[in-house]
Amino acid sequence: MTGNAISYTLLSTSDVQKIAPVSNVTLWRWVRDGKFPAPIQVSKNNFWRSDEVGAWMDEMSSRRAAPRQKAF
């Protein structure tokens, strides 16, 4: 890495569960199904990039804010 500043932090599973309060099983199901960012494995530990989790939160917020179309 030459001169590139890191603009994110690594979040542990417990950190992620404070942001998205779901069980471990649900969190891993979301990762498997592509509904949540995949973690980075460091040694035997999993960490999520804070910028990717933030982007996921933004996407969830925009989905919630978007008006839903009625089916006719």
C-alpha positions as CSV (number, residue, x, y, z in Angstrom):
1,M,0.0,0.0,0.0
2,T,1.6,3.2,-1.1
3,G,0.2,6.4,0.4
4,N,-3.4,5.2,0.5
5,A,-5.1,6.0,3.8
6,I,-7.6,3.5,5.2
7,S,-11.0,5.1,5.4
8,Y,-12.8,2.3,7.3
9,T,-12.5,0.2,10.5
10,L,-13.0,-3.5,11.0
11,L,-16.1,-4.5,13.0
12,S,-16.4,-7.7,15.0
13,T,-19.5,-9.9,14.9
14,S,-20.6,-8.3,18.2
15,D,-20.1,-4.8,16.7
16,V,-22.2,-5.8,13.6
17,Q,-24.9,-7.2,15.9
18,K,-25.2,-3.9,17.7
19,I,-25.9,-2.2,14.3
20,A,-28.2,-5.0,13.0
21,P,-29.5,-6.7,16.1
22,V,-30.1,-10.2,14.7
23,S,-28.9,-13.7,15.8
24,N,-25.6,-15.2,14.5
25,V,-27.7,-17.7,12.4
26,T,-29.6,-14.8,10.7
27,L,-26.4,-12.8,10.1
28,W,-24.7,-15.8,8.4
29,R,-27.8,-16.6,6.5
30,W,-27.9,-13.0,5.1
31,V,-24.2,-13.3,4.2
32,R,-24.8,-16.7,2.5
33,D,-27.8,-15.2,0.6
34,G,-25.9,-12.1,-0.5
35,K,-28.2,-9.8,1.6
36,F,-25.3,-8.6,3.8
37,P,-21.6,-8.0,3.1
38,A,-19.2,-10.9,3.5
39,P,-16.7,-10.6,6.3
40,I,-12.9,-10.5,6.0
41,Q,-11.2,-13.4,7.8
42,V,-8.2,-12.5,9.8
43,S,-6.6,-15.5,11.4
44,K,-9.7,-17.4,12.7
45,N,-11.7,-14.2,13.3
46,N,-14.3,-12.6,11.0
47,F,-14.5,-8.8,10.6
48,W,-16.7,-6.6,8.5
49,R,-15.6,-3.4,6.9
50,S,-17.4,-0.5,8.4
51,D,-17.8,1.2,5.0
52,E,-19.6,-1.9,3.6
53,V,-21.9,-2.2,6.6
54,G,-22.6,1.5,6.3
55,A,-23.5,1.1,2.6
56,W,-25.8,-1.8,3.5
57,M,-27.5,0.4,6.1
58,D,-28.0,3.2,3.5
59,E,-29.5,0.7,1.1
60,M,-31.9,-0.6,3.8
61,S,-32.9,3.0,4.6
62,S,-33.5,3.9,1.0
63,R,-35.7,0.8,0.5
64,R,-37.7,1.6,3.6
65,A,-38.2,5.2,2.4
66,A,-39.2,4.3,-1.1
67,P,-42.9,4.3,-1.7
68,R,-44.3,0.8,-2.4
69,Q,-46.3,0.1,-5.5
70,K,-49.7,-1.4,-5.1
71,A,-50.4,-4.6,-7.0
72,F,-53.5,-4.4,-9.1
